[in-house]
Structures are given as structure tokens and as C-alpha cells.
Amino acid sequence: MLSVGNESLHVLSVPDLRLIVALTPPLPLDLRRVVWSRDGSKLWAMGVAGRIFEWDLAVLQGEMKRLGMEWQR
């Protein structure tokens, strides 16, 4: 599940709505649309000014696991 904070996107677990990760784009994002890849490994956020941000969650999860901060899907 996804929620939008003031300056970040929050990926939440279901059903307990626990924060898994907060994704902060490098530039301000006036959010227009959010799209998940079919397999859930990528997330794209599109802003009204035409900016598109992509997060590769599989890579991010691997880096977090390496640091001992793994999350469960």
C-alpha cells in the first residue's frame, strides 16, 4: 500500500499499515500519478510539471538487507 506524505511516498504493509520505507524524490514532486510495475519491484511517481521519478524497490531492498534493515513483502 502507498500513502503520500508531505515530501515523500510511504510504502506500507497490509493489513497493519506499518511503514516499510519512505521514498523521497530528489526534487519537489507535485504528485499527479503513481504506478507500480506488474511484479511490484518498481514504482514510478509522476508530477504535474512532467517530472517522473523511478524507484527500483528490488535494488533498494537488496541494499537494505545488506545493511541489516530488510523488509518483508
C-alpha positions as CSV (number, residue, x, y, z in Angstrom):
1,M,0.0,0.0,0.0
2,L,1.2,3.5,-0.7
3,S,0.5,6.8,1.1
4,V,1.7,10.3,0.3
5,G,3.5,12.3,3.0
6,N,4.5,16.0,2.8
7,E,7.6,15.3,0.7
8,S,7.8,11.6,0.3
9,L,5.9,8.4,-0.6
10,H,5.3,5.9,2.1
11,V,5.2,2.2,1.3
12,L,3.1,0.5,3.9
13,S,2.5,-3.2,4.8
14,V,-1.0,-4.6,4.6
15,P,-3.1,-5.2,6.8
16,D,-1.2,-3.5,9.7
17,L,-0.2,-0.3,7.8
18,R,3.3,-0.5,9.2
19,L,5.8,1.8,7.4
20,I,8.2,-0.2,5.3
21,V,10.1,2.6,3.6
22,A,9.7,6.3,2.9
23,L,10.8,7.3,-0.6
24,T,11.9,10.9,-1.0
25,P,12.4,12.3,-4.5
26,P,15.5,14.5,-5.1
27,L,13.3,17.3,-6.3
28,P,9.9,18.6,-5.2
29,L,7.0,16.4,-6.5
30,D,3.5,17.8,-7.0
31,L,2.1,14.3,-7.4
32,R,-0.2,13.5,-10.3
33,R,0.1,9.8,-10.6
34,V,1.8,6.7,-9.1
35,V,2.3,3.5,-11.0
36,W,3.7,0.1,-9.7
37,S,5.3,-2.4,-12.1
38,R,3.3,-5.6,-12.5
39,D,5.7,-7.5,-10.3
40,G,5.8,-4.8,-7.6
41,S,9.6,-4.3,-8.0
42,K,9.5,-0.7,-9.4
43,L,7.5,2.4,-8.5
44,W,7.1,5.5,-10.7
45,A,5.8,8.8,-9.5
46,M,4.7,11.4,-12.0
47,G,4.4,15.1,-11.1
48,V,2.2,17.8,-12.6
49,A,5.3,19.5,-14.0
50,G,6.2,16.4,-16.1
51,R,8.8,15.1,-13.7
52,I,9.0,11.3,-13.4
53,F,10.8,9.6,-10.6
54,E,11.6,5.9,-10.6
55,W,12.5,3.7,-7.6
56,D,13.8,0.2,-8.1
57,L,12.5,-1.4,-4.9
58,A,14.2,-4.7,-5.6
59,V,17.6,-3.0,-5.6
60,L,16.7,-0.8,-2.6
61,Q,15.5,-3.9,-0.7
62,G,18.8,-5.7,-1.5
63,E,20.8,-2.7,-0.2
64,M,18.8,-2.5,2.9
65,K,19.2,-6.3,3.5
66,R,23.0,-5.9,3.1
67,L,22.8,-3.2,5.9
68,G,20.7,-5.4,8.2
69,M,17.5,-3.5,7.6
70,E,15.5,-6.0,5.4
71,W,11.8,-5.6,5.0
72,Q,9.2,-8.3,4.2
73,R,6.9,-8.1,1.2
